[in-house]
């Protein structure tokens, strides 16, 4: 197995600081200080400019991933025949349906959601309620 590069390891550290509930319990300035310490002690080859580029790329990729999620969910809601035509969507749909009882949508924060995303979340919550009522 190939060893990760310093850059790849630092990207993982950055993502952990963005996604970990434990890390997110710290204010942003503290998370940045932690990352600076990690970078300076473990990955000195990562410059400030490279760190900035990594952060921008993480944000861009996060947005791209969320767009794919929105698009897939929207297609599933508005055009269910697309699911049948796409093996990946069919597999995802099957997995979600088989694990619906493990899905909890109640803790999703809504203040940062766009109007379109909020509408999709409300539709998902309604689907979950319908599923729960049928059980």
Backbone as a printed PyTorch tensor [residue, N CA C, xyz], in Angstrom:
tensor([[[  0.8470,  -1.1700,   0.0000],
         [  0.0000,   0.0000,   0.0000],
         [  0.8970,   1.2400,   0.0000]],

        [[  0.5370,   2.1970,  -0.8180],
         [  1.2900,   3.4420,  -0.9290],
         [  1.0260,   4.3270,   0.2850]],

        [[  2.0790,   4.8980,   0.8140],
         [  1.9660,   5.8480,   1.9250],
         [  1.3720,   7.1510,   1.4030]],

        [[  0.4840,   7.7680,   2.1880],
         [ -0.0850,   9.0530,   1.7990],
         [  0.9970,  10.1280,   1.8320]],

        [[  0.8630,  11.0990,   0.9510],
         [  1.7940,  12.2210,   0.9530],
         [  1.4600,  13.1520,   2.1190]],

        [[  2.3910,  14.0550,   2.4300],
         [  2.1180,  15.0460,   3.4780],
         [  0.8780,  15.8570,   3.1210]],

        [[  0.7650,  16.2340,   1.8610],
         [ -0.3950,  17.0170,   1.4110],
         [ -1.6910,  16.2350,   1.6350]],

        [[ -1.7080,  14.9660,   1.2620],
         [ -2.9160,  14.1490,   1.4360],
         [ -3.2710,  14.0050,   2.9120]],

        [[ -2.2600,  13.8050,   3.7440],
         [ -2.5040,  13.6970,   5.1860],
         [ -3.0510,  15.0070,   5.7490]],

        [[ -2.5130,  16.1180,   5.2930],
         [ -2.9890,  17.4110,   5.7830],
         [ -4.4200,  17.6830,   5.3050]],

        [[ -4.7420,  17.2630,   4.1030],
         [ -6.1240,  17.4070,   3.6150],
         [ -7.0690,  16.6350,   4.5310]],

        [[ -6.6780,  15.4310,   4.9070],
         [ -7.5110,  14.6400,   5.8240],
         [ -7.6650,  15.3710,   7.1560]],

        [[ -6.5760,  15.9290,   7.6700],
         [ -6.6510,  16.6900,   8.9220],
         [ -7.6170,  17.8670,   8.7930]],

        [[ -7.5520,  18.5540,   7.6650],
         [ -8.4600,  19.6920,   7.4280],
         [ -9.9140,  19.2300,   7.3960]],

        [[-10.1690,  18.1330,   6.7170],
         [-11.5380,  17.6060,   6.6250],
         [-12.0330,  17.1820,   8.0040]],

        [[-11.1640,  16.5790,   8.7950],
         [-11.5510,  16.2010,  10.1620],
         [-11.9750,  17.4320,  10.9500]],

        [[-11.2320,  18.5180,  10.8230],
         [-11.5650,  19.7450,  11.5440],
         [-12.8920,  20.3480,  11.0760]],

        [[-13.2730,  20.0480,   9.8470],
         [-14.5220,  20.5830,   9.3030],
         [-15.7130,  19.6920,   9.6590]],

        [[-15.4940,  18.3770,   9.7420],
         [-16.6200,  17.4500,   9.8580],
         [-16.7990,  16.8210,  11.2300]],

        [[-15.7500,  16.7390,  12.0160],
         [-15.8440,  16.0730,  13.3160],
         [-16.6660,  16.9070,  14.2970]],

        [[-17.6500,  16.2740,  14.9150],
         [-18.4590,  17.0070,  15.8930],
         [-17.5960,  17.4530,  17.0860]],

        [[-16.6060,  16.6420,  17.4380],
         [-15.7120,  17.0350,  18.5370],
         [-14.8940,  18.2490,  18.1350]],

        [[-14.3410,  18.2270,  16.9340],
         [-13.5380,  19.3700,  16.4750],
         [-14.4090,  20.6110,  16.3220]],

        [[-15.6210,  20.4250,  15.7930],
         [-16.5080,  21.5740,  15.5780],
         [-17.0020,  22.1920,  16.8800]],

        [[-16.7690,  21.4990,  17.9980],
         [-17.1660,  22.0900,  19.2820],
         [-16.2340,  23.2390,  19.6630]],

        [[-15.0640,  23.3090,  19.0110],
         [-14.1350,  24.4150,  19.2300],
         [-14.4390,  25.5480,  18.2620]],

        [[-14.2330,  26.7770,  18.6850],
         [-14.3980,  27.8920,  17.7510],
         [-13.4410,  27.7450,  16.5620]],

        [[-13.8070,  28.3350,  15.4480],
         [-13.0270,  28.2240,  14.2090],
         [-11.5670,  28.6510,  14.4090]],

        [[-11.3570,  29.7150,  15.1500],
         [ -9.9940,  30.2220,  15.3510],
         [ -9.1160,  29.1910,  16.0670]],

        [[ -9.7180,  28.4230,  16.9770],
         [ -8.9660,  27.3830,  17.6770],
         [ -8.6770,  26.2150,  16.7320]],

        [[ -9.6640,  25.8350,  15.9170],
         [ -9.4310,  24.7630,  14.9360],
         [ -8.3100,  25.1580,  13.9750]],

        [[ -8.2840,  26.4240,  13.5670],
         [ -7.2070,  26.8940,  12.6960],
         [ -5.8570,  26.8150,  13.4060]],

        [[ -5.8420,  27.1770,  14.6820],
         [ -4.5860,  27.1060,  15.4440],
         [ -4.1240,  25.6560,  15.5790]],

        [[ -5.0740,  24.7510,  15.7860],
         [ -4.7340,  23.3220,  15.8640],
         [ -4.1450,  22.8590,  14.5320]],

        [[ -4.7940,  23.2390,  13.4300],
         [ -4.2850,  22.8530,  12.1120],
         [ -2.9050,  23.4630,  11.8470]],

        [[ -2.7240,  24.6950,  12.2610],
         [ -1.4100,  25.3400,  12.0780],
         [ -0.3400,  24.5630,  12.8470]],

        [[ -0.6540,  24.1840,  14.0880],
         [  0.2820,  23.4040,  14.8940],
         [  0.5970,  22.0640,  14.2070]],

        [[ -0.4470,  21.3700,  13.7610],
         [ -0.2540,  20.0840,  13.0840],
         [  0.5890,  20.2620,  11.8310]],

        [[  0.2360,  21.2670,  11.0520],
         [  0.9800,  21.5140,   9.8180],
         [  2.4470,  21.8160,  10.1080]],

        [[  2.6730,  22.7120,  11.0400],
         [  4.0430,  23.1330,  11.3310],
         [  4.8930,  22.0040,  11.9220]],

        [[  4.2770,  21.1140,  12.7010],
         [  5.0560,  20.0480,  13.3400],
         [  5.1440,  18.7840,  12.4980]],

        [[  4.0890,  18.4790,  11.7310],
         [  4.0880,  17.2210,  10.9830],
         [  4.3050,  17.3870,   9.4740]],

        [[  3.8810,  18.5120,   8.9350],
         [  3.9290,  18.7080,   7.4750],
         [  4.5250,  20.0690,   7.1210]],

        [[  5.7620,  20.3250,   7.4810],
         [  6.3550,  21.6450,   7.2590],
         [  6.4680,  22.0240,   5.7810]],

        [[  6.3200,  21.0590,   4.8960],
         [  6.4170,  21.3740,   3.4640],
         [  5.1550,  22.0760,   2.9420]],

        [[  4.0640,  22.0750,   3.7180],
         [  2.8130,  22.7210,   3.3000],
         [  2.9080,  24.2110,   3.6160]],

        [[  2.8870,  25.0450,   2.5820],
         [  2.9780,  26.5040,   2.7660],
         [  1.5960,  27.0880,   3.0830]],

        [[  1.6000,  28.3450,   3.5010],
         [  0.3310,  29.0370,   3.7370],
         [ -0.5050,  29.0880,   2.4630]],

        [[  0.1420,  29.3510,   1.3280],
         [ -0.5770,  29.4030,   0.0510],
         [ -1.1850,  28.0450,  -0.2910]],

        [[ -0.4230,  26.9860,  -0.0450],
         [ -0.9410,  25.6450,  -0.3320],
         [ -2.1040,  25.3050,   0.6030]],

        [[ -1.9970,  25.7040,   1.8670],
         [ -3.0820,  25.4920,   2.8230],
         [ -4.3410,  26.2170,   2.3400]],

        [[ -4.1750,  27.4500,   1.9010],
         [ -5.3010,  28.2340,   1.3890],
         [ -5.9260,  27.5320,   0.1760]],

        [[ -5.0870,  27.0440,  -0.7180],
         [ -5.5670,  26.3230,  -1.9000],
         [ -6.3280,  25.0560,  -1.4950]],

        [[ -5.8150,  24.3330,  -0.5170],
         [ -6.4820,  23.1280,  -0.0160],
         [ -7.8570,  23.4850,   0.5330]],

        [[ -7.9300,  24.5470,   1.3410],
         [ -9.2090,  24.9620,   1.9290],
         [-10.2200,  25.3210,   0.8420]],

        [[ -9.7780,  26.0560,  -0.1670],
         [-10.6740,  26.4230,  -1.2710],
         [-11.1630,  25.1870,  -2.0180]],

        [[-10.2630,  24.2400,  -2.2500],
         [-10.6440,  23.0210,  -2.9540],
         [-11.5870,  22.1460,  -2.1390]],

        [[-11.3950,  22.1040,  -0.8260],
         [-12.3210,  21.3580,   0.0330],
         [-13.7140,  21.9700,  -0.0700]],

        [[-13.8050,  23.2920,   0.0220],
         [-15.1030,  23.9650,  -0.0930],
         [-15.7450,  23.7010,  -1.4450]],

        [[-14.9520,  23.7950,  -2.4990],
         [-15.4670,  23.5600,  -3.8530],
         [-15.9670,  22.1250,  -3.9900]],

        [[-15.2020,  21.1790,  -3.4910],
         [-15.5980,  19.7780,  -3.6020],
         [-16.8230,  19.4760,  -2.7370]],

        [[-16.8740,  20.0980,  -1.5580],
         [-18.0410,  19.9240,  -0.6830],
         [-19.2980,  20.4060,  -1.3960]],

        [[-19.2060,  21.5570,  -2.0430],
         [-20.3430,  22.0890,  -2.7920],
         [-20.7350,  21.1640,  -3.9340]],

        [[-19.7590,  20.6150,  -4.6310],
         [-20.0110,  19.6980,  -5.7360],
         [-20.6990,  18.4190,  -5.2390]],

        [[-20.2270,  17.9120,  -4.0990],
         [-20.8320,  16.7120,  -3.5190],
         [-22.2740,  16.9780,  -3.1020]],

        [[-22.5010,  18.1200,  -2.4700],
         [-23.8670,  18.4590,  -2.0520],
         [-24.7780,  18.6550,  -3.2640]],

        [[-24.2540,  19.2370,  -4.3390],
         [-25.0370,  19.3830,  -5.5650],
         [-25.4460,  18.0220,  -6.1200]],

        [[-24.5240,  17.0560,  -6.0950],
         [-24.8330,  15.7050,  -6.5770],
         [-25.9020,  15.0550,  -5.7040]],

        [[-25.7970,  15.2470,  -4.4050],
         [-26.7850,  14.7020,  -3.4790],
         [-28.1650,  15.3170,  -3.7410]],

        [[-28.1980,  16.6470,  -3.8510],
         [-29.4580,  17.3400,  -4.1370],
         [-30.0660,  16.8630,  -5.4530]],

        [[-29.2350,  16.7860,  -6.4670],
         [-29.7050,  16.3950,  -7.7940],
         [-30.2830,  14.9790,  -7.7710]],

        [[-29.5720,  14.0610,  -7.1350],
         [-30.0530,  12.6790,  -7.0570],
         [-31.3480,  12.5690,  -6.2930]],

        [[-31.4360,  13.2750,  -5.1700],
         [-32.6560,  13.2170,  -4.3740],
         [-33.8180,  13.8620,  -5.1210]],

        [[-33.5370,  14.9860,  -5.7590],
         [-34.5650,  15.6690,  -6.5370],
         [-35.0660,  14.7810,  -7.6750]],

        [[-34.1350,  14.1340,  -8.3770],
         [-34.5280,  13.2080,  -9.4440],
         [-35.3850,  12.0770,  -8.9010]],

        [[-34.9970,  11.5340,  -7.7450],
         [-35.7530,  10.4360,  -7.1500],
         [-37.1700,  10.8660,  -6.7830]],

        [[-37.3030,  12.1160,  -6.3220],
         [-38.6270,  12.6150,  -5.9500],
         [-39.4900,  12.9600,  -7.1630]],

        [[-38.8750,  13.6590,  -8.1100],
         [-39.6460,  14.2190,  -9.2150],
         [-39.7090,  13.3190, -10.4380]],

        [[-38.7600,  12.4100, -10.5710],
         [-38.7130,  11.5570, -11.7540],
         [-38.2340,  10.1580, -11.3540]],

        [[-39.0820,   9.3920, -10.6630],
         [-38.6690,   8.0770, -10.1630],
         [-38.2110,   7.1040, -11.2570]],

        [[-38.6190,   7.3350, -12.4980],
         [-38.1790,   6.4300, -13.5660],
         [-36.6730,   6.5290, -13.7860]],

        [[-36.0700,   7.6480, -13.3900],
         [-34.6100,   7.7800, -13.5080],
         [-33.8920,   6.7580, -12.6360]],

        [[-34.4940,   6.4090, -11.5140],
         [-33.8780,   5.4330, -10.6170],
         [-33.7450,   4.0880, -11.3230]],

        [[-34.7900,   3.6950, -12.0090],
         [-34.7960,   2.4100, -12.6990],
         [-33.7470,   2.3780, -13.8040]],

        [[-33.4710,   3.5080, -14.4010],
         [-32.5390,   3.5850, -15.5230],
         [-31.0750,   3.7080, -15.0860]],

        [[-30.8310,   3.8460, -13.8080],
         [-29.4620,   4.0830, -13.3230],
         [-29.1480,   3.0950, -12.2050]],

        [[-28.2280,   2.1740, -12.4640],
         [-27.8810,   1.1380, -11.4890],
         [-27.4040,   1.7410, -10.1730]],

        [[-26.6080,   2.8040, -10.2310],
         [-26.1010,   3.4210,  -9.0050],
         [-27.2330,   4.0060,  -8.1710]],

        [[-28.1650,   4.6780,  -8.8350],
         [-29.2980,   5.2550,  -8.0980],
         [-30.1950,   4.1440,  -7.5480]],

        [[-30.3540,   3.0800,  -8.3040],
         [-31.1640,   1.9550,  -7.8620],
         [-30.5660,   1.3110,  -6.6120]],

        [[-29.2480,   1.1430,  -6.6100],
         [-28.5550,   0.5760,  -5.4510],
         [-28.6940,   1.4950,  -4.2440]],

        [[-28.5160,   2.7890,  -4.4530],
         [-28.6660,   3.7530,  -3.3610],
         [-30.0920,   3.7380,  -2.8220]],

        [[-31.0680,   3.7680,  -3.7070],
         [-32.4710,   3.7590,  -3.3010],
         [-32.7870,   2.5090,  -2.4770]],

        [[-32.3050,   1.3670,  -2.9320],
         [-32.5420,   0.0940,  -2.2310],
         [-31.9000,   0.1390,  -0.8390]],

        [[-30.6850,   0.6400,  -0.7600],
         [-29.9760,   0.7210,   0.5220],
         [-30.7110,   1.6480,   1.4880]],

        [[-31.1810,   2.7730,   0.9780],
         [-31.9220,   3.7180,   1.8320],
         [-33.2120,   3.0740,   2.3280]],

        [[-33.9460,   2.4490,   1.4330],
         [-35.2070,   1.8140,   1.8370],
         [-34.9850,   0.7100,   2.8700]],

        [[-33.9190,  -0.0710,   2.7050],
         [-33.6280,  -1.1560,   3.6490],
         [-33.1750,  -0.6470,   5.0120]],

        [[-32.7140,   0.5740,   5.0600],
         [-32.1970,   1.1370,   6.3070],
         [-32.9720,   2.3570,   6.7830]],

        [[-34.1600,   2.5340,   6.2610],
         [-34.9720,   3.7100,   6.5780],
         [-35.2020,   3.8550,   8.0820]],

        [[-35.3370,   2.7430,   8.7770],
         [-35.5810,   2.8300,  10.2240],
         [-34.3680,   3.3730,  10.9880]],

        [[-33.2020,   3.4160,  10.3550],
         [-31.9970,   3.9550,  10.9990],
         [-31.7320,   5.4120,  10.6360]],

        [[-32.5850,   5.9900,   9.8340],
         [-32.3760,   7.3680,   9.3840],
         [-33.0990,   8.3230,  10.3270]],

        [[-32.3710,   9.3300,  10.8110],
         [-32.9450,  10.3510,  11.6860],
         [-32.7000,  11.7210,  11.0460]],

        [[-33.7510,  12.3180,  10.5490],
         [-33.6390,  13.6160,   9.8850],
         [-33.9270,  14.7760,  10.8320]],

        [[-34.2620,  14.4540,  12.0750],
         [-34.6910,  15.5040,  13.0060],
         [-33.5590,  16.4200,  13.4490]],

        [[-32.3250,  15.9490,  13.3710],
         [-31.2210,  16.7710,  13.8830],
         [-30.4940,  17.5610,  12.7890]],

        [[-31.0550,  17.6210,  11.6000],
         [-30.4240,  18.3960,  10.5290],
         [-30.7170,  19.8720,  10.7460]],

        [[-29.6650,  20.6540,  10.8030],
         [-29.7850,  22.1000,  11.0210],
         [-30.3090,  22.7650,   9.7490]],

        [[-31.2990,  23.6320,   9.8940],
         [-31.9170,  24.2600,   8.7280],
         [-31.5410,  25.7170,   8.4750]],

        [[-30.9350,  26.4470,   9.4120],
         [-30.6970,  27.8730,   9.1540],
         [-29.8660,  28.1700,   7.9050]],

        [[-28.9260,  27.2850,   7.5650],
         [-28.0500,  27.5470,   6.4260],
         [-28.5740,  26.9750,   5.1100]],

        [[-29.7330,  26.3380,   5.1410],
         [-30.2580,  25.7060,   3.9310],
         [-30.9150,  26.7310,   3.0090]],

        [[-30.7050,  26.5390,   1.7210],
         [-31.3970,  27.3720,   0.7350],
         [-32.8630,  26.9760,   0.7220]],

        [[-33.6780,  27.7700,   0.0730],
         [-35.1040,  27.4690,  -0.0270],
         [-35.3290,  26.1210,  -0.7190]],

        [[-34.5560,  25.8670,  -1.7710],
         [-34.6740,  24.6040,  -2.5080],
         [-34.2690,  23.4160,  -1.6270]],

        [[-33.1630,  23.5690,  -0.8800],
         [-32.7100,  22.4930,   0.0040],
         [-33.7020,  22.2550,   1.1330]],

        [[-34.2790,  23.3240,   1.6580],
         [-35.2700,  23.1840,   2.7090],
         [-36.4910,  22.4200,   2.1870]],

        [[-36.9140,  22.7190,   0.9650],
         [-38.0390,  22.0030,   0.3610],
         [-37.7140,  20.5170,   0.2100]],

        [[-36.4850,  20.2090,  -0.2010],
         [-36.0820,  18.8030,  -0.3240],
         [-36.0460,  18.1210,   1.0460]],

        [[-35.5510,  18.8200,   2.0570],
         [-35.5170,  18.2490,   3.4010],
         [-36.9250,  17.9830,   3.9100]],

        [[-37.8280,  18.9230,   3.6860],
         [-39.2170,  18.7160,   4.1210],
         [-39.8370,  17.5250,   3.4000]],

        [[-39.5370,  17.3740,   2.1260],
         [-40.0430,  16.2210,   1.3650],
         [-39.4620,  14.9200,   1.9240]],

        [[-38.1710,  14.9370,   2.2590],
         [-37.5300,  13.7480,   2.8330],
         [-38.1500,  13.4060,   4.1800]],

        [[-38.4240,  14.4250,   4.9870],
         [-39.0410,  14.1840,   6.2940],
         [-40.4420,  13.5990,   6.1290]],

        [[-41.1690,  14.0780,   5.1240],
         [-42.5020,  13.5390,   4.8740],
         [-42.4060,  12.0740,   4.4280]],

        [[-41.4390,  11.7730,   3.5640],
         [-41.2330,  10.3860,   3.1350],
         [-40.9100,   9.5020,   4.3440]],

        [[-40.0830,  10.0100,   5.2430],
         [-39.7130,   9.2530,   6.4400],
         [-40.9370,   9.0280,   7.3250]],

        [[-41.7760,  10.0570,   7.5110],
         [-42.9930,   9.9050,   8.3040],
         [-43.9150,   8.8630,   7.6690]],

        [[-44.0680,   8.9390,   6.3450],
         [-44.9070,   7.9650,   5.6330],
         [-44.3790,   6.5430,   5.8460]],

        [[-43.0590,   6.3870,   5.7550],
         [-42.4490,   5.0780,   5.9570],
         [-42.7090,   4.5930,   7.3860]],

        [[-42.5100,   5.4730,   8.3710],
         [-42.6980,   5.1020,   9.7720],
         [-44.1430,   4.7120,  10.0560]],

        [[-45.0810,   5.3910,   9.4160],
         [-46.4940,   5.0740,   9.6230],
         [-46.8560,   3.7190,   9.0340]],

        [[-46.1960,   3.3360,   7.9610],
         [-46.4820,   2.0390,   7.3240],
         [-45.9000,   0.8670,   8.1070]],

        [[-44.9070,   1.1430,   8.9530],
         [-44.2980,   0.0630,   9.7580],
         [-45.1880,  -0.3770,  10.8550]]])
